[in-house]
Amino acid sequence: MPGSGRRGRTTVDGAGQDFDAYAAAALAGTTLDAAATLLDALCHDHLLQQAAPGRYTMHDLIRAYATDRSADDDAPAARRAALTRLFDYCLAAAARAMDVRHPAEAHRRPPVTAPATPLPDLAGPDAALAWLDTERAGLVAVAAHTNAHGWPAHTTRLAAVLYRYLTGGHLGAALSVHAHAADAALAGAAPPQPAPTPVATTSATRARNFPAVIVMSVLLSAKRVLPAPSTIRRPPPRPPGSRPNPNGAVLGVVSRKGRAGGRKGG
């Protein structure tokens, strides 16, 4: 891929760390009320935290564990369908915000089909701008993920939808989104190639590079596989002066012990 795309990708790792009930509803393919109820239940079980009113995030340990279990347990087709609903929602919500913020320029943006899941009610230009500002990091992360994992049309259309907003003062985000869009457009001219397998990439590292809304697809569909907070084991403190173990993520301790226990009968 072009060098500009690689530079763009380095700026979005870890972006999109919080989300709202609309994104959760899109992932689950359910109503806004049902998604809000499930989010409240996940918060009650300490699997999610409220970063701000109506915004949710999760601890790195939960993120890493959920990502690891998703790779092992989720059917690829079901996961892709959930993510497609999410990306459809992100694209449509961004298009609505831009239409409310800059209605006279709607003809310059690509038409976007309304998703099957609910969209936020943006009452005016100020509300639309506030939504864009709040979701900017997540939208950049969506551009990165859709480019890297086989949704090139979402990447290029999202860049076209957000162009006016991003070039109005968010140049770092603009560079990332449009670099990903350029990569996606070039890749679309040829059959997709399988991504190279990373060497010695831990589950915790993979999780940090996933937007939180993507990890939410695991929590929304497979809450039962997560251990109770009291059963999650933490590593002992390192002696003073010792070096950290690069592969010593808590996730590895939990996952290995859980699988070993399953083989032995519990």
Residue pairs with C-beta under 8 A, 6 or more apart in sequence:
1 183
1 186
1 187
2 179
2 182
2 183
2 186
4 175
4 179
4 182
5 147
5 179
5 180
5 182
5 183
7 175
7 179
8 144
8 175
8 176
8 177
8 178
8 179
8 180
8 183
9 144
9 148
9 176
9 179
9 180
11 140
11 172
11 175
11 176
12 140
12 141
12 143
12 144
12 176
13 208
13 209
14 208
14 209
15 137
15 138
15 140
15 141
15 144
15 211
16 137
16 138
16 139
16 140
16 141
16 142
16 211
16 212
16 213
17 51
17 57
17 137
17 211
17 212
18 51
18 52
18 55
18 56
18 57
18 138
18 212
19 55
19 56
19 57
19 138
19 211
19 212
19 213
19 216
20 54
20 55
20 56
20 120
21 32
21 35
21 36
21 39
21 54
22 32
22 35
22 89
22 93
22 117
22 118
22 119
22 120
23 86
23 89
23 90
23 138
23 213
23 216
24 35
24 36
24 38
24 39
24 56
24 213
24 216
24 220
25 31
25 32
25 34
25 35
25 89
25 117
25 118
26 85
26 86
26 88
26 89
26 90
26 115
26 117
27 82
27 83
27 85
27 86
27 213
27 216
27 217
27 220
28 34
28 35
28 38
28 82
28 220
28 221
29 82
29 85
29 116
29 117
30 117
31 118
32 118
35 220
38 220
39 48
39 56
41 223
42 48
42 56
42 219
42 223
43 49
43 50
43 56
45 223
45 228
45 229
46 229
47 58
47 62
47 219
47 223
47 226
48 56
48 57
48 58
48 62
48 219
49 56
49 57
49 58
49 59
50 56
50 57
51 57
55 134
56 212
57 212
58 66
58 212
58 215
58 219
60 204
60 207
60 208
61 232
61 250
61 251
62 219
62 226
63 207
63 208
63 210
63 212
63 215
64 203
64 204
64 206
64 207
64 208
64 249
64 250
64 251
65 203
65 226
65 227
65 232
65 251
65 254
65 255
66 207
66 215
66 218
66 219
66 226
67 203
67 206
67 207
67 210
67 215
67 218
68 203
68 207
68 251
68 255
69 218
69 222
69 225
69 226
69 255
70 79
70 215
70 217
70 218
70 222
71 203
71 206
73 222
73 225
74 217
74 218
74 221
74 222
78 221
79 217
82 217
82 220
82 221
83 145
83 151
83 214
83 217
84 151
85 115
85 116
85 117
86 142
86 213
86 214
86 217
87 142
87 146
87 151
87 154
88 113
88 115
88 116
88 154
89 115
89 117
89 119
90 135
90 138
90 139
90 142
90 154
90 158
91 112
91 154
91 157
91 158
91 161
92 112
92 113
92 114
92 115
92 119
93 119
93 120
93 131
93 135
94 132
94 135
94 139
94 158
94 161
94 162
95 109
95 112
95 161
96 119
96 120
96 122
96 128
97 122
97 128
97 129
97 131
97 132
97 165
98 105
98 106
98 109
98 128
98 132
98 161
98 162
98 164
98 165
99 106
99 109
100 122
100 124
100 125
100 127
100 128
101 125
101 128
101 129
101 132
101 165
102 164
105 164
108 164
109 160
109 161
109 163
109 164
110 157
110 160
110 161
112 157
112 161
120 131
122 128
122 131
132 139
132 162
132 165
136 170
136 173
137 173
138 211
138 213
139 158
139 162
139 173
139 177
140 173
140 176
140 177
141 211
142 154
142 158
142 211
143 155
143 158
143 159
143 176
143 177
143 180
143 181
144 176
144 180
145 151
145 210
145 211
145 214
146 152
146 154
146 155
146 158
146 180
146 184
147 155
147 180
147 181
147 183
147 184
147 187
148 195
149 195
150 192
152 184
152 185
152 187
152 188
153 184
153 188
155 180
155 181
155 183
155 184
156 181
156 184
156 185
156 188
158 177
158 181
159 177
159 178
159 180
159 181
160 181
162 177
163 174
163 178
166 173
166 174
166 177
166 178
167 174
200 247
202 246
202 247
202 249
202 251
202 252
203 249
203 251
203 252
203 255
204 249
204 250
204 251
204 252
207 215
207 251
219 226
227 254
227 258
232 250
232 254
233 250
233 253
233 254
233 257
234 250
235 248
235 250
235 253
238 244
